[in-house]
Amino acid sequence: QVQLVESGGGLVQAGGSLRLSCVVSGRTFGHRAMGWFRQAPGKERELVAAISWSGGSTYYADSVKGRFTISRDNAKNTMYLQMDSLKPEDTAVFYCAASSMNYLVVAITQYAYWGQGTQVTVSS
């Protein structure tokens, strides 16, 4: 069984920064591609950033390129999302997810395990 727990969300002013963490327990974290998703009220859940098992490949949604950075520390079973220059439109519940694959994946259907989510609110 794989369990994911996010932390680091909160309320921040526009232009500020937050760092989200996702701690994974269970089997073979280091062999799984991971991703950060977000879901705003009334909208579908969308992929924000993804990372391969080695960390050598990453993906970013156009809306966050240049502002967000995804990383992972396989020794600590932890994935991170550094969010800079936050905008009000970034307000959402952010979820971390683990894939059954070890290569970079962007399709939500490829993610089998999910955290409970952490709220990020950016005020204008």
Solvent accessible surface area in square Angstrom, and as a share of the most:
residue,aa,sasa,rsa
1,Q,167,0.74
2,V,12,0.07
3,Q,106,0.47
4,L,10,0.05
5,V,88,0.50
6,E,7,0.03
7,S,61,0.39
8,G,36,0.35
9,G,29,0.28
10,G,30,0.29
11,L,132,0.66
12,V,25,0.14
13,Q,137,0.61
14,A,49,0.38
15,G,58,0.56
16,G,21,0.20
17,S,57,0.37
18,L,33,0.16
19,R,133,0.49
20,L,0,0.00
21,S,24,0.15
22,C,0,0.00
23,V,77,0.44
24,V,2,0.01
25,S,54,0.35
26,G,51,0.49
27,R,167,0.61
28,T,70,0.41
29,F,6,0.03
30,G,18,0.17
31,H,116,0.52
32,R,30,0.11
33,A,0,0.00
34,M,0,0.00
35,G,0,0.00
36,W,0,0.00
37,F,1,0.01
38,R,19,0.07
39,Q,60,0.26
40,A,25,0.19
41,P,123,0.77
42,G,92,0.89
43,K,141,0.60
44,E,153,0.69
45,R,74,0.27
46,E,78,0.35
47,L,22,0.11
48,V,1,0.00
49,A,0,0.00
50,A,0,0.00
51,I,4,0.02
52,S,9,0.06
53,W,108,0.38
54,S,68,0.44
55,G,28,0.27
56,G,71,0.68
57,S,51,0.33
58,T,62,0.36
59,Y,81,0.31
60,Y,43,0.16
61,A,15,0.12
62,D,119,0.62
63,S,63,0.40
64,V,0,0.00
65,K,120,0.51
66,G,88,0.84
67,R,32,0.12
68,F,6,0.02
69,T,74,0.43
70,I,7,0.03
71,S,45,0.29
72,R,31,0.11
73,D,45,0.23
74,N,52,0.27
75,A,100,0.78
76,K,136,0.58
77,N,53,0.27
78,T,11,0.06
79,M,0,0.00
80,Y,33,0.13
81,L,0,0.00
82,Q,59,0.26
83,M,0,0.00
84,D,53,0.27
85,S,59,0.38
86,L,2,0.01
87,K,83,0.35
88,P,53,0.34
89,E,123,0.55
90,D,1,0.00
91,T,38,0.22
92,A,2,0.01
93,V,42,0.24
94,F,0,0.00
95,Y,33,0.12
96,C,0,0.00
97,A,0,0.00
98,A,0,0.00
99,S,0,0.00
100,S,71,0.46
101,M,65,0.29
102,N,73,0.38
103,Y,127,0.48
104,L,53,0.26
105,V,10,0.06
106,V,78,0.45
107,A,46,0.36
108,I,75,0.38
109,T,122,0.71
110,Q,69,0.31
111,Y,10,0.04
112,A,59,0.46
113,Y,70,0.26
114,W,78,0.27
115,G,10,0.09
116,Q,115,0.51
117,G,13,0.12
118,T,19,0.11
119,Q,87,0.39
120,V,0,0.00
121,T,47,0.27
122,V,7,0.04
123,S,42,0.27
124,S,127,0.82
